[in-house]
Amino acid sequence: MLPEEIGDYLQRHGHPKYRGKQIFAWLQAQAVVNSEEMTDLPQSLRKEIVEEKLLKPLQIEKKQISRDGTEKYLWKLEDNEFIETVLMPYQRQQSRQRVTLCLSTQVGCPLACKFCATGKEGFTRNLTTAEIVGQVLDITAEKRKQDDDFKVTNIVFMGMGEPLLNYDAVKKAIQILTHPQGQAIGQRRITVSTAGIIPGIDRFTDEGWEVNLALSLHAVDEALRSAWMPVNQRYPLSALLQACKRYWEKTRRRLSVEYALIAGVNDKLEDAKKLAHIFHRWPIHLNIIPVNPVQESGAQRPAQESLRKFVQELKGRGLEAVIREERGTDIDAACGQLRSKKQSEKGEA
Ligand code: SF4
């Protein structure tokens, strides 16, 4: 809840409204998730929060740390479902370390992209705003036990699920995470990724905010995209690109485009040529991601040489691309590798 909403709730239950701001600041600015530690609240209110179970931290089921420092958290939700969150620490920039969290927005995902472990599981349900924000709060609370200065600086909605199919909860989570009395994460440090939900992109375009939009493109041919990303049958590439262009024209914010390079599937020079043609004179941030291994997907990572040639071809045609740094592959925390507990425990014993 936002501070005003907590205040309204408290007022309805016989407490002064201003306590809403205090509780919001404890939770969101201090990452204090235990009401007993909210020392400026009266004892009676602290007790009520516990008795009424008003704060429900997520339960960490398992935490894994990659050799590159990436951390993966498996959470158990109230209804015994599981989701994952990935934390990526980066080099210090000026005085502060950049910490990016990759958040999940759904349990499973209905879009069933062929190269994605989450998509293999099917869809169970949307996450609530509390479960989305909770991933940030509970990791922050955990980390601050060792490091008082720990702060999540960047958020990407690229974990399990399609964020634009859970639009309202994601939007509310963004309002909470960016609130100046809370974590105050800058809108420009938040990126929402979509596999191509056109009504969601149109709504996002009209928000008037500075949150970034990323498109998981992965193919530049209708039939190929439909085969690997069934969402393309509902929202075809041609219409999707129009929606993205409307986004650029209205917001003047560069779209990030993600392209997972799969050996023998979408890594031909012809694909690079089409990609460069689509985006010529339309500035984007293009990230090339050599596909991450997911058992049973059949997708193979391209050889270094094909990757180099692909990027070279793009460059020759005026489209600069960044090859996405590989993070957390050894703990299945990289793009497309997140799963719920049952599957993630396979082979890990
Ligand atoms: S890649 Fe994203 S949209 Fe596609 S199935 Fe996986 S989680 Fe869903």
Residues whose N, C-alpha, C, O or C-beta is under 5 A from the ligand:
A	BS01	SF4	C109 L111 A112 C113 C116 T118 G119 G159 M160 G161 E162 A195
